[in-house]
């Protein structure tokens, strides 16, 4: 019998019919920028007061902003930046924000080149000077810095450089980038820059040279986590824009808020729960989003987060995790580090990778435990001393599938059956 679809257009027809739930699902994403940011007025006013001198061609203080994921740091800074640029247009001054994600742009060269690219993308000044495009690779860093300095000076304005996830930049490439940016005003004659650093990690300052720290952290703000009531307000605002009236069961928003409040007040998590709950209900053609959809959405998000976490593990950590999966597949519900080391030695040799010491393997196991991929406990075995036992509580088939995909099949080429026979 042929599997050919006679009417391929009909495949999506049932999914494209008018939703009984959504009005505009895009406003339910955490990337959407609302015009009003609930429960962040004090932080907005404080940052605005620091940046206000830019409108009078004065150099604002540098700012470091801290807070856990989903506390509104990036959304607040983007909102203030947009308002600042609009105010500068109204006043006839030149004031521009440049937003960089340091998780993606994590070297000094790329940061400087991206700032230049952002400036050239905007007609911020009336200078007739020809501005040279800085390539993303290929120039000496000193040349990139010199050209960027000339470009900034040619605009006769004030520029706010926002370094989102600044800790990733510092940990990856050191603090040279920050040192140069905090000193660039001494080389500028017609323009000024100010830096806003955003970080989830309060401890990243330990990586900074004291000279950089003293000039960078002129003002510091901490964004507190949202509590359940505040998250309710945020979700209610988005739900009014995103859902058809009456589409949400009364308990949906409080449940999403309560679950997210347990995750350190993460508004992103709350919004994801609210949106995915609706998507699950919509796929079921349910006329209303119910609490059971929220619980299904929570399980889905946790599974997806685990998969992403495993995909980004270093190779050696993936191999150690693979060893534990083999033990579990051989019938070991609980296993110890010695068993992992024995299998690891065989597999590392097959993959032709460096064979780690037992101590290093134990360290990697501890990291997997901290990530929540496995569970461990220390048990006392009397005269045999103490040992650490490990086990899985997550869906190991899902972990297995992700590991196979993340290693491009390299682990699947190992003689699994032979290793399992040896274990039994």
C-alpha positions in Angstrom: 0.0 0.0 0.0 1.3 3.4 -0.9 2.0 5.9 1.9 1.7 8.8 -0.5 -0.3 11.7 0.8 -2.9 12.7 -1.8 -3.6 16.1 -0.4 -0.5 17.5 1.4 -2.2 20.8 2.0 -4.7 19.0 4.2 -2.0 17.9 6.7 -1.9 21.3 8.4 -5.5 22.3 7.8 -6.7 21.2 11.2 -3.9 23.0 13.0 -4.4 26.2 11.1 -8.1 26.7 11.9 -8.9 29.6 14.2 -7.7 29.0 17.8 -10.4 28.9 20.5 -7.7 30.0 23.0 -5.0 32.3 21.7 -5.5 35.9 20.6 -1.7 36.6 20.2 0.6 33.9 21.5 3.8 36.0 20.7 3.1 38.3 23.7 3.4 35.2 25.9 7.1 34.8 25.0 9.7 36.2 27.3 11.3 37.9 24.3 8.3 40.2 23.9 8.9 43.6 25.3 5.7 45.1 27.0 5.2 48.8 27.3 4.7 48.4 31.1 7.1 46.3 33.3 5.2 45.4 36.5 7.1 45.6 39.8 10.2 47.1 38.3 9.5 50.8 38.7 12.1 51.4 41.4 14.8 49.8 39.2 13.7 51.6 36.1 13.8 55.0 37.9 17.2 54.3 39.4 18.8 53.3 36.1 17.1 56.2 34.3 18.4 58.7 36.8 22.0 57.3 36.3 21.7 57.5 32.5 19.9 60.9 32.3 23.1 63.0 32.0 23.7 61.3 28.6 21.0 63.6 27.2 23.1 66.6 28.2 26.3 65.1 26.6 27.7 64.1 30.0 29.2 60.7 30.8 26.8 58.5 32.9 28.3 56.2 35.5 28.9 52.6 34.5 26.4 50.2 36.0 26.6 46.5 37.1 23.2 44.8 37.3 22.8 41.5 39.1 19.9 39.1 39.5 18.8 35.5 38.9 17.5 34.4 35.5 14.0 35.7 34.8 14.1 38.7 37.2 13.6 41.3 34.4 17.1 42.6 34.0 17.4 42.5 30.3 13.8 43.6 29.6 14.2 46.6 32.0 17.5 47.7 30.4 16.1 47.4 26.9 13.0 49.4 27.8 15.1 52.2 29.3 17.4 52.2 26.3 14.5 52.6 24.0 13.1 55.4 26.0 16.6 57.1 26.2 17.0 57.0 22.4 13.5 58.4 21.9 14.2 61.2 24.4 17.5 62.0 22.6 15.6 62.3 19.2 13.1 64.7 20.8 15.9 66.8 22.2 18.0 66.8 19.1 21.0 65.0 20.8 22.8 61.9 19.8 22.4 59.1 22.3 22.4 55.4 21.3 22.4 52.0 23.1 24.3 49.0 21.8 23.1 45.7 23.2 25.5 42.7 23.1 24.9 39.1 24.2 28.2 38.0 25.7 27.2 34.3 25.6 27.4 34.6 21.8 30.1 37.3 21.5 32.7 36.2 23.9 36.1 37.6 22.7 37.5 41.1 22.8 37.8 41.2 19.0 34.2 40.2 18.4 32.9 42.6 21.0 34.7 45.6 19.5 33.7 44.6 16.0 30.1 44.1 16.9 29.9 47.5 18.6 31.2 49.0 15.3 28.7 47.0 13.3 25.9 48.3 15.5 27.0 51.9 15.1 27.3 51.6 11.4 23.8 50.2 11.3 22.4 53.4 12.6 22.6 56.9 11.1 23.3 58.5 14.4 25.4 61.4 13.3 25.7 63.9 10.5 29.4 63.5 10.0 30.6 63.1 6.4 33.6 61.1 7.5 33.9 57.7 5.8 33.6 55.0 8.4 35.5 51.8 7.7 33.7 48.4 8.2 35.6 46.3 10.7 35.6 42.6 9.7 34.6 40.0 12.3 38.0 38.4 11.9 41.4 39.2 10.4 42.6 42.5 12.0 45.0 43.0 14.8 43.0 43.8 18.0 44.9 47.1 18.4 43.7 48.1 14.9 40.1 47.2 15.7 40.2 49.3 18.9 41.8 52.3 17.1 39.2 52.2 14.3 36.3 51.8 16.7 37.5 54.7 18.8 37.6 56.9 15.6 34.1 55.7 14.6 32.7 56.6 18.0 34.3 60.0 18.1 32.9 60.8 14.6 29.3 60.7 15.9 29.6 63.4 18.5 27.3 61.6 20.9 26.9 59.4 24.0 26.8 55.6 23.7 25.6 53.1 26.2 27.3 49.7 25.7 25.1 47.0 27.3 27.1 43.7 27.9 24.4 41.1 28.7 25.8 38.0 30.5 29.0 39.9 31.1 30.3 37.1 33.3 30.5 34.8 30.3 32.8 37.3 28.5 35.1 37.6 31.6 35.3 33.9 32.2 36.0 33.1 28.6 38.5 35.8 27.6 39.5 37.6 30.7 38.9 41.3 31.5 41.0 42.9 28.8 37.8 43.9 26.9 36.4 45.6 30.0 39.7 47.3 30.7 39.8 48.8 27.2 36.2 49.9 27.2 36.4 51.5 30.7 39.5 53.5 29.5 38.2 54.5 26.1 36.8 57.8 27.3 40.3 59.1 27.9 41.0 58.6 24.2 37.7 60.2 23.0 37.4 63.9 22.3 33.9 64.3 20.8 31.9 61.4 22.1 31.4 59.5 25.4 30.6 55.9 26.3 29.1 54.3 29.4 28.9 50.5 30.1 26.0 48.5 31.6 27.0 45.0 32.6 24.2 42.4 33.3 25.0 39.2 35.1 23.3 36.3 36.9 26.6 35.6 38.8 27.4 37.8 41.8 30.8 36.2 42.1 32.1 37.1 38.6 33.7 40.2 40.0 36.3 37.8 41.6 37.7 37.4 38.1 38.3 41.1 37.6 41.5 43.0 38.0 41.1 45.6 40.8 41.7 48.4 38.3 38.9 47.2 36.1 36.6 46.6 39.0 37.0 50.1 40.4 36.2 51.8 37.1 33.4 49.4 36.0 31.3 49.1 39.1 30.5 52.8 39.8 26.9 51.9 40.4 25.5 48.5 41.3 21.9 47.2 41.3 20.4 43.9 42.4 17.1 42.8 40.9 15.2 40.7 43.5 13.3 37.6 42.4 9.5 38.0 41.8 7.2 36.4 44.4 4.1 34.5 43.5 1.8 37.5 43.7 4.0 39.6 41.5 4.3 36.8 38.9 0.4 36.7 38.9 0.4 40.3 38.0 2.9 39.8 35.1 1.0 36.7 33.8 -2.4 38.5 34.1 -1.0 41.4 32.0 0.3 39.0 29.3 -2.8 36.7 29.4 -5.1 39.7 28.7 -3.2 40.4 25.5 -2.4 36.8 24.5 -5.6 34.8 25.3 -9.2 35.1 24.3 -11.4 36.1 27.2 -12.5 33.1 29.3 -9.8 30.8 27.8 -8.1 30.3 31.1 -9.5 28.3 34.0 -9.4 30.4 37.2 -6.5 28.4 38.8 -4.1 28.5 35.8 -2.4 31.8 36.4 -2.0 31.2 40.2 -0.6 27.7 39.5 1.9 28.9 36.9 3.0 31.7 39.3 3.4 29.4 42.3 5.5 26.8 40.3 7.7 29.6 38.9 8.1 31.2 42.3 9.6 27.9 43.5 12.1 28.3 40.7 13.6 31.5 42.4 10.9 33.8 41.0 11.7 33.2 37.4 9.3 35.2 35.2 10.6 33.5 32.1 9.6 30.1 33.5 6.2 31.5 34.4 5.6 32.8 30.9 6.8 29.5 29.4 4.4 27.6 31.6 1.5 29.9 30.6 2.2 29.7 26.9 3.0 26.0 26.7 -0.1 25.1 28.7 -2.1 27.0 26.1 -0.3 25.2 23.2 -1.0 21.8 24.7 -4.7 22.7 25.3 -4.9 24.1 21.7 -3.5 20.9 20.2 -6.1 18.9 22.1 -8.8 21.3 20.8 -9.8 22.0 24.4 -12.0 25.1 24.7 -10.1 26.1 27.9 -6.7 25.9 29.5 -6.9 23.9 32.7 -4.6 23.2 35.6 -3.9 19.7 34.2 -2.4 21.4 31.1 -0.1 23.4 33.4 1.2 20.2 35.0 1.8 18.7 31.6 3.6 21.9 30.5 5.8 21.7 33.6 6.9 18.1 32.8 7.6 19.1 29.2 9.7 22.1 30.1 11.8 20.0 32.6 12.4 17.4 30.0 13.4 19.9 27.4 15.7 21.7 29.9 17.4 18.4 30.7 18.0 17.6 27.1 19.6 21.0 26.4 21.8 20.6 29.5 23.1 17.2 28.3 23.7 18.5 24.8 26.1 21.2 26.1 28.1 18.9 28.4 31.8 18.5 27.6 32.8 15.3 25.8 34.3 13.7 28.9 31.2 14.4 30.9 29.0 12.8 28.2 31.2 9.7 28.3 30.9 9.4 32.1 27.2 9.8 31.8 27.1 7.1 29.1 28.9 4.7 31.4 26.2 5.2 34.0 23.5 4.6 31.4 25.2 1.3 30.5 25.2 0.3 34.1 21.5 1.2 34.4 20.7 -0.8 31.2 22.5 -3.8 32.5 20.2 -3.9 35.5 22.1 -1.8 38.0 19.6 0.5 39.6 22.3 1.8 41.9 26.0 2.0 41.1 29.3 3.2 42.5 32.2 5.2 41.1 34.5 2.2 40.9 32.1 0.5 38.4 31.9 3.7 36.4 35.7 4.0 36.2 36.1 0.4 35.0 33.7 0.9 32.1 35.0 4.4 31.4 38.5 3.0 30.8 37.3 0.7 28.1 35.2 3.3 26.4 37.8 6.1 26.5 40.3 3.7 24.9 37.8 2.9 22.1 37.1 6.5 21.5 40.8 7.4 21.6 40.3 10.2 24.1 42.5 11.0 27.1 41.8 8.6 30.0 40.9 10.6 33.1 42.0 9.6 36.6 39.4 8.1 39.1 39.5 11.4 41.0 38.6 13.4 38.0 35.8 11.0 37.1 34.4 11.5 40.6 34.5 15.3 40.0 32.5 14.9 36.8 30.0 12.7 38.6 29.5 15.5 41.2 28.9 18.0 38.5 26.3 15.8 36.9 24.7 15.5 40.3 24.6 19.3 40.7 22.9 19.6 37.3 20.2 17.3 38.5 20.9 14.6 35.8 21.8 12.0 38.4 21.4 11.6 42.2 24.1 10.6 44.6 24.5 9.8 48.3 27.3 9.0 50.6 26.9 5.7 52.4 29.0 4.1 55.2 30.1 0.4 54.4 31.6 -0.3 57.8 35.2 -1.6 57.6 35.1 -1.0 53.8 34.8 2.7 54.4 32.4 5.2 52.8 31.4 5.2 49.2 29.2 7.3 46.9 26.2 5.6 45.4 24.5 6.9 42.2 21.2 6.4 40.5 18.8 7.9 37.9 15.4 9.4 38.7 14.9 10.9 35.2 13.7 9.1 32.1 16.9 7.3 31.1 15.6 6.5 27.6 15.3 10.3 26.9 18.9 10.8 28.3 20.1 7.9 26.1 18.6 9.4 23.0 20.0 12.9 23.7 23.5 11.4 24.4 23.4 9.5 21.1 22.4 12.6 19.2 24.8 14.9 20.9 27.8 12.6 20.1 27.0 12.2 16.4 26.7 8.5 16.8 30.3 8.0 18.1 29.1 6.3 21.2 26.7 4.1 19.3 29.7 2.5 17.5 31.0 1.1 20.8 30.3 -2.6 21.3 27.6 -2.0 23.9 26.5 -5.7 24.1 30.0 -6.8 24.9 30.3 -4.3 27.7 26.9 -5.3 29.1 27.9 -9.0 29.0 31.0 -8.2 31.1 28.8 -6.2 33.6 26.5 -9.1 34.0 
